[in-house]
Amino acid sequence: MAPATTGGDPTQIAVCLGLTLAIALATWLTLRREGHDGSRKDVYLAGGKLNWLFVAGAITLTNLSTDQLVGMNGNQMLLLAWWEISGFVGLLILAYVFVPIYYRARVTTVTELLEQRYGGGGIRTLVSALFLFGMVLIYLPAGLYSGALFLKTAGIDYPLLVLAALLGVIAAAYTMAGGLRAVAVMETYSGIGVLAIAVLVVILALNAVDWDIARGVPPERLTMVGAADSPIPFHTLFTGMIFIQIYYWSTNQPITQKAMAAPSVKEAQKGVLAAAVVRICIIPAIVVIPGVVAFQLFGDIDDAAYGRLVGEVLPPWLSGVFAAAIAAAVIAHTAAVMNAAVGLYAVDFHEKFVGKVENHWRLSGIVTLVLTVAAVALVPVFDNAKSIINLLQQLNGLSSMPILSAFIVGLLFTGVESRAAIVGVVWGFALYAMFSFIAEPAGAIRLHYIDFMVVTLATSVIAALAFNRFALGGRARFAPREVFAGLARRPEEEEVFG
């Protein structure tokens, strides 16, 4: 249990700080001989030198931060495992469909692919702005909040804002000092510790309830078939869930950036597939079982469940180890999102509208500082959320499906102008905002938000094609073979990304 006195257990804090420094030292030792030239590829794609192990580690921990461990366990039901199980499919699509496309296109950001497909930069700028909107206003502050909440409930009893600021400052230091290289290496090293101790937490948690996870737990918290009023109704696995996974794993800059940092398609695919194996074999159990056990022990305590359980089942010195691993996960996740956000700003905005960037390290440092201050300032906004993971999934719909519609139209059709794609994205953003903030709260539309994501995606595609035809006079042609014809080639035959 968390100590009552402010500051927490000295042993736990000492172990946490010691291991945090050890991870930093191991990262420095790995990278100390690496040279830097200040190019965009150097800063945002690790110079194209990440081997499959670091690709897998970086992808896994960019996703597996406290958003998942705290947020999913905070629902205290097995049903949330579907997010991770379906993520396995999303990673397979990234490996075999999108990785070859990105490498052949030779892009630094996924938005550059859109400009290539549409022949105009407007859609690239809009989608990049939406990515930045999500990173700055949602991903960064939510990650810092959930990380600080975990550390506080696990026994490091300092104010949330202080803990969040500390995590943010360390993440910024990694981003400024080492770019994607440092982030990926740190994510891999800390990810090994996170996964190992997270599995141990599952074992100790089950042991604490005599391996009877069902005793005293309502059936709706144990079922894998969600009811209509559950966070994941079962039918949504066959409607919006797959599109959410395609967006997140295949078109989301913080994830795809790791896959694009390998020296070749083959090496990237090995890393993505390794991440998929971890996703299906380990992640589902560690993000739901502790939450259900916490319900047995403490009742319905929402997002405090995971941290409190860790404080209960682990001895102080070992909970300090886990606190260090979680802190490293939050730091790495935050640094990864920051690096992706800086890359989007530098490549899609600064170089286009301000001027050529002579040294991306200098620009990265300035933008990272601004992002850190903004993210920490927004942390209190998430303090009133009943479930951080459900809130994040709903907010993601504002940009995820509209952005995915631009990729679908751009990859499957030719003859569509950038202006038409912009109309589709704007339509989707406005439609989902209307649903989330007006119609659904008022009871005017009684559709689950995952189902409404399908509506948003489909109508966004239709809006783009209709505007292209009737307002711009263009004629779209369904021509997926132009993009996907080369996917059957052997990975080693692909050009090395340069």
Buried (B, 14 or more C-beta within 10 A) or exposed (E): EBBEEEEBBEBBBEBBBEBBEBBBEBBBEBBEEBEBEBBBBBBBBBBBBBBBBBBBBBBBBBBBBBBBBBBBBBBBBBBBBBBBBBBBBBBBBBBBBBBBBBBBBEBBBBBBBBBEBBEBBBBBBBBBBBBBEBBBBBBBBBBBBBBBBBBBBBBBBBEBBEBBBBBBBBBBBBBBBBBBBBBBBBBBBBBBBBBBBBEBBBEBBBEBBEEEBEEEBEEBBBBBEBEEEBBBBBBBBEBBBBBBBBBBBBBBBBBBBBBBBBBBBBBBBBBBBBBBEBBBEBBBBBBBBBBBBBBBBBEEBBBBBBBBBBBBBBEBEBBBBBBBBBBBBBBBBBBBBBBBBBBBBBBBBBBBEEEEBEEBBEBBBEBBBBBBEBBBEBBEEBEEBEBBBBBBBBBBBBBBBBBBBBBBBBBBBBEBBBBBBBBBBBBBBEBBBEBBEEBBEEEEEEEBBBBBBBBBBBBBBBBBBBBBBEEEEBEBEEBEEEBBEEBEEEBEEBEEBE
